[in-house]
Amino acid sequence: EGKGEGEARVSYGYYEGGVLKRQPTDVAACRRIREAKQVLQVVLQQEPVLLQHVQAVTFTCNSTQTECLVLLIYAGTVPEMGDQSGQWAAAAQRLQARLGPGAQVIGQGKRCRCAVQRDWLWEERVLQDGRRLSYQTVQGGFANPNPTVAAATLDWLTAICRRITAAQGRLHLLELYSGNGHHTCALAPLFAHTWCVEINAALCAAAVQGLRRNQVGHVSVVCAPCENVARVLQRRWGRRCGSSGSSSSS
């Protein structure tokens, strides 16, 4: 925010209608993020190498509040960030220790990104059928911010797919824009084989880890644009239907 008497002053704010407004540290979505904001405010004033050129900070917490990601976004490049034995890395490690168990600190500048340990956290969903599923939520990737709605959606999709497979037998499932496998882990056990398609390589890697952690098999993770996969399937379906044009089937 500025400097006075040789020491940086740190405060939080947000933009509303193009106007920067100050935000108290006790305003946050959950207890874990409130605590992280308070710790970060103190540590940034003690660690100039972390504070210099900071443009923004984001916080991500899982629904059980056992893990929290803190992303420091810097203006321009930060050469020290790529040096694991440098001052920035050492200060980031101290910050992560101060944030407590389950905390992860990430720095991001222009063409550079560095995590003290990792840039993802584990999320958990408990379904009505008794399954407890775990997922890797990647910082910056698509996430399901409302855990109650996310679990209810999985329950609804599971019930629908169970009715379909009960009537038509073991089918194959094609899931487009599959992300980190949030739906895949819940639905794949209901099908003979599942193909999930996602263009983001980091989310594909998260999906693979989630499938392994949940012991879900018979799944192929395809890292490709969905439109490319759709064109391949369209050609195959067209040949099966004896037509070179588009075709549809129920």
HELIX and SHEET records of a PDB file:
HELIX    1   1 ARG A   31  GLN A   46  1                                  16    
HELIX    2   2 PRO A   48  LEU A   51  1                                   4    
HELIX    3   3 PRO A   79  GLY A   82  5                                   4    
HELIX    4   4 GLN A   87  LEU A   99  1                                  13    
HELIX    5   5 PRO A  147  GLN A  168  1                                  22    
HELIX    6   6 THR A  184  LEU A  187  1                                   4    
HELIX    7   7 ALA A  188  LEU A  190  5                                   3    
HELIX    8   8 ALA A  201  ARG A  213  1                                  13    
HELIX    9   9 CYS A  226  ARG A  240  1                                  15    
SHEET    1   A 2 GLY A   2  GLY A   4  0                                        
SHEET    2   A 2 GLU A   7  ARG A   9 -1                                        
SHEET    1   B 2 TYR A  12  GLU A  16  0                                        
SHEET    2   B 2 VAL A  19  GLN A  23 -1                                        
SHEET    1   C 4 VAL A  54  CYS A  61  0                                        
SHEET    2   C 4 CYS A  68  TYR A  74 -1                                        
SHEET    3   C 4 ALA A 103  GLY A 109  1                                        
SHEET    4   C 4 CYS A 112  ALA A 115 -1                                        
SHEET    1   D 2 TRP A 120  VAL A 126  0                                        
SHEET    2   D 2 ARG A 132  VAL A 138 -1                                        
SHEET    1   E 3 HIS A 172  LEU A 176  0                                        
SHEET    2   E 3 HIS A 193  GLU A 198  1                                        
SHEET    3   E 3 VAL A 219  CYS A 223  1                                        
END                                                                             
